[in-house]
Amino acid sequence: MRQLWLGWVLKHPWWVLLGTLVLVLLMSSGMSKLYFRGDFRVFFAADNPQLLMFEQMQDEFNKSDNILIGIAPADGQIFNTTNLTLVKQITDAAWQTPYSIRVDSISNFQHTEADADDLLVADLLLDTAQLDEAKIAHIRRVALAEPTLVKRLITADGTVTAINITVQLPELDKNKEVFDTFGFARQLTDEFSQRYPDVRFYLAGVIAMNHSFAYEAEHDARTLIPVMFIVIVIMLALLLRSVVVALATVIIIVVTITSTLGLAGAAGIFLSTATVNVPTILMTLAVADCVHVIASVQFALSRGHDKQSAIEYSMQRNLMPIFITSATTAIGFLTLNFSEVPILADLGNMTAVGVMLACLLSVVTLPALLAVLPVRPGKVKPQHQQDTAMDKLASFVILRQRLLLPAMALLMIVFAGFISLNKVNDEAVKYFSPATDFRQAMDFLDQHLTASMSMDFVLHSGQSSGVNQPEFIAAVENFSQWLAEQPEVAHVNSISDVFKRLNKNMHADDPAFYRIPQTQDEAAQYLLMYEMSLPYGLDLNNQLNLDKSATRLTAALRNMGSKEITSFEQKSLQYFASQFPQYQASAASTALMFAHIGERNMASMLQTLPLALVLISLLLVFSLRSWRMGLISLLPNIAPAAIGFGIWGLYSGEINLGLSVVAGISLGIIVDDTVHFLAKYQHARHEGNNAEAAVRYAFNSVGRALWITTAVLVIGFSVLMLSSFRLNSDMGLLTAIIIFTALVIDFLFLPAFLLKFDTKESQHHA
């Protein structure tokens, strides 16, 4: 069958190329259906419990999607005429932000005070023309004494302030809506930067984060793919020493990528921060297949074969290894379907399909291309002449096998021992490089205010208007104070503070009455008077639901890892349940969602790895037709990932969403080297060679192809390190480390292992 198929391909190469063209055009037609989504919700499945809780909270209260504009004057004084005027002007202009429903700042804070029996409610800064020293002192005194403002919209020392714009997107075209909203805020701050050159502005919040997700993904697509493409072309031309075969490889790469993207579009898959990496990953994987075919053709040509027999020689030796390595790589990526993150599953499926397409094109279209292109035979070497570098390496391994085997085993054990230094840590803000504007803004505002992490708690009274009950308000107040005392919490925004302030106002601003109202009627009356006095857009819907049966309490958190966040959630809910069993509480926030997804994703990936390992091992046993060889291959396939994660434990120690999938991905890729080396080794053994001769033959026939493909793969994944999106850059770096480690193990440990434990079979063949 193989001979018939290959004979037909080589006899009718133009028909093969025409058929490929038609098939590629059909598959690529779906590219027009591709679209891009960059909002943070793409990381969560529709039935994700934290997302459902978050959405329920968003429905019950005002949306919490926001843009936070940080304002930091060079003189460090917010409370002066110039800077208070600036705050007032931006606050007023911010209402024009697309889809905005609320703007909060120190200037429009609804300050309350008593006037005889009346309650006066007004902006803290209503008219900048009235600003004088007395007015500024009054604004400063009120703002720095108000718990709902300090550490949320103004620093305790009055050096930095922020304006919070709450938006409600219609979600018809999320990407456009985010870019429109963020674009307006950016234009606004740019205009004020020109008018106030001594003031620095920072844009943070959920909308800024969504914009950064989308922007960085699109930026990666525009920059990394062209960089990777150029690097691969140059490397292939240099390493394969032929522009023609480099061109053939490029053709296979291009049609693989366009076909994969077309099939994804037809299947309804959208592009995201994860799937924009598919072209870059497929470039490296498609190259690996092509290099093995081409290197073997060049090897045969150098031994005096004509072009057709050289292609036949290459396909006879590479057909099964290419299929097996492609299948194992596809299995590795298909394990991402067990991920809790939908876009990682999309990444896995798209890459798996692309890998198998690359396999098909490499064994059908590439031979046809090589048959019609002017591939030169190069300098013919005698049969006995070996690849000098590879032969020297083979001699070194054979000579030093007794030292290499224990030394490599010891190194593997030592580095694998550092795996325990890693911990799962997912912070959405840290997904972005410190060089990005968004990360710098969040880091600055986190340092001075509380911008990046928060946890919303919904406390249910169990009945309509229950929030007016003094005992419920007392429960809210108790919980707020407990939260404020926790080391993880920087600020608490609670409705109980509003009730205490209103109670004081309604008792002639007597500080002694800064406490919870004593009766439900009092609380209801105060709240009604206050709400009737509030202007449009500044009501209490962000803290109270419609029937006033529940309140939302927001705890701003200090920077911490995912385990700490989930622990804090559990600790907080347990405290409330133990102290107030008559009420119900739930928690939600974007930080909490990412914390949970990181933990669950790592757990699901660890559970999936054994399945992938079993499937890959069975494929290896099938391809090598030997249980013994299949078992021998296990160690060099497992060890690189163990060593890689050990090195990562020393280097960073933080495992995020991107890294949680690396083990599965790399497991499929690194099998490539092992399969090709063992296939050539086994071929030599079946011809009657002893273990030493078989090792030497494997190095000479496939060693060059292995280091070329490894170099391309390492550089390919290293290109992802240029990404400002840490999920991509970290994944690229760790995968590159693992792939390089796999080559070292296959060149130093695997042959030494074979020389030690494959002696009986040698005597049998002898």
Secondary structure, 3 states (H helix, E strand, C coil): CHHHHHHHHHHCHHHHHHHHHHHHHHHHHHHHHCCECCCHHHHCCCCCHHHHHHHHHHHHCCCCCEEEEEEEECCCCCCCHHHHHHHHHHHHHHCCCCCEEEEECCCCCEEEEEECCEEEEEECCCCHHHCCHHHHHHHHHHHHHCCCCECCCECCCCCCEEEEEEECCCCCCHHHHHHHHHHHHHHHHHHHHHHCCCEEEEEECHHHHHHHHHHHHHHHHHHHHHHHHHHHHHHHHHHCCCHHHHHHHHHHHHHHHHHHHHHHHHCCCCECCCHHHHHHHHHHHHHHHHHHHHHHHHHHHHCCCCHHHHHHHHHHHHHHHHHHHHHHHHHHHHHHHHCCCHHHHHHHHHHHHHHHHHHHHHHCHHHHHHHHCCCCCCCCCCCCCCCHHHHHHHHHHHHCHHHHHHHHHHHHHHHHHHHHHCEECCCHHHHECCCCHHHHHHHHHHHHCCCCCEEEEEEECCCCCHHHCHHHHHHHHHHHHHHHHCCCEEEEECHHHHHHHHHHHCCCCCHHHCCCCCCHHHHHHHHHHHHHHCCCCCCCCCCECCCCCEEEEEEEECCCCHHHHHHHHHHHHHHHHHHCCCCEEEEECHHHHHHHHHHHHHHHHHHHHHHHHHHHHHHHHHHHCCHHHHHHHHHHHHHHHHHHHHHHHHHCCEECHHHHCHHHHHHHHHHHHHHHHHHHHHHHHHCCCCHHHHHHHHHHHHHHHHHHHHHHHHHHHHHHHHCCEHHHHHHHHHHHHHHHHHHHHHHHHHHHHHHHHCHHHHHHHC
